[in-house]
């Protein structure tokens, strides 16, 4: 969602922050801004559109030793310069950038009414900025240093909602303050300079020494030092962690788009996720961070998966895999629904969150709700040290590398792969035989090679994409494990190409979607061999009978009535446990190439953000 970078150090505030904002742009990008404090006061520059607009506006004017900056994804108020951050209090003393939502901003405004503060924007953030200025002014009697900190603290205790903030004050040129509740914020510790950011990616090129702030913590930074305390003034001991972040991984290299790069990185990202995670006898998976004993896991009678977006589709695949191979009943919930639903759950229910970023607010809140109720919680996520990873009892990191493209690709297949390995592990704790385990491990190890072979068809898929880019509607149909892949195929296409697409279990088509079928509405069928293959073919014929164009993605071992099918994309024959991964690849490529044909900005689709940190 919104991105924050703050800097205090030796005269390169603007440059560092601009670099950071560019790396954060994928989180939200309708407008951006920078405020630097120098002898003339707060110099604020804000622009709508991409960060490059801001860069042009700033020109060479990038000096200064203290600054805060922001990329915005609008929640309150239109996309205008006035609504862009940083916001400066009407007395000109305080500048602030904010990620999150201040739910009681109207009552803050009412409180400030008649006290001399005015508002230039429609945002919730400006209310907090003026509230800090008000408290700062009220605490005139205190010595200057703690006055600023106290004003921030006091104001934050009045916030209902979520925030990650960075604040500066004209009277305090050697101080930068950050705080978080519900929205991520990290501290980067450098040499004679310190940073704050909403995302490691923004500052990993400056320092790899990071402190993750927890909810209700406030950090007070100078260029040489920092201290952390809670909003009610209890001192907090900082834990400095070194992030193992290869900044080159977040660069485009020879690719045109991050989405393309991340699709083609999948043989590698999958290999990284399984490295060192099979037992010596190659019959099961091994995970270091579960923090639950085999006995604990054996006693789980039910698993509830929680997630949002693409990760929710990965959970649906996990449901099929775990029920099939471990025979444990699984339910999948949208995190945003679960957190308010108060679902009755058995006492031996294990909760697992899947989240690429580890920061999605609804998933985090759902995990907290599950913990409040006393359930054991695990996570599968791709961001080491993220909020969800830290708050769950244990978990499995995906090690897929940074995913920058807003439309998730390599993180999705890696989540499915980890789920398959978890199904294997849980299965082996129960009724899955040694022989079946060995066969599955063998199959998993073939995955990177088979994914490469599937990617080799990119040229053919690009040709198909050229033909189908003109349509405005598309159905994705699949059965069993291919149903969530159909959902994900439809989501990918709509996200990046803005074509209206829907995913359905193939047989459900007859209960409504069939009304859409015509020569103007193609269907993508996902067909795998097995007991229901013939039924999928019958569904395909139903579409053809209504003149609907058919693109069929099928295993090499599927015998298809080729003359009746408009386009065929084959994936290598493989064990059923890895089929959902292989079948996902053509979905990703098709969406990518169709979006290119339509001239869409695939890495930054309109209205979308990579990490959704507001409810
Ligand atoms: C956003 C992203 C999706 C992602 C979803 C959940 O909608 O655009 O790609 O699947 O959030 O994010 P998470 O980081 O929790 O997996």
Boltz pocket constraint, residues with backbone or C-beta under 6 A from the ligand:
constraints:
  - pocket:
      binder: B
      contacts: [[A, 308], [A, 309], [A, 310], [A, 311], [A, 312], [A, 354], [A, 355], [A, 356], [A, 357], [A, 358], [A, 359], [A, 360], [A, 363], [A, 406], [A, 407], [A, 408], [A, 608], [A, 609], [A, 610], [A, 611], [A, 612]]
      max_distance: 6.0
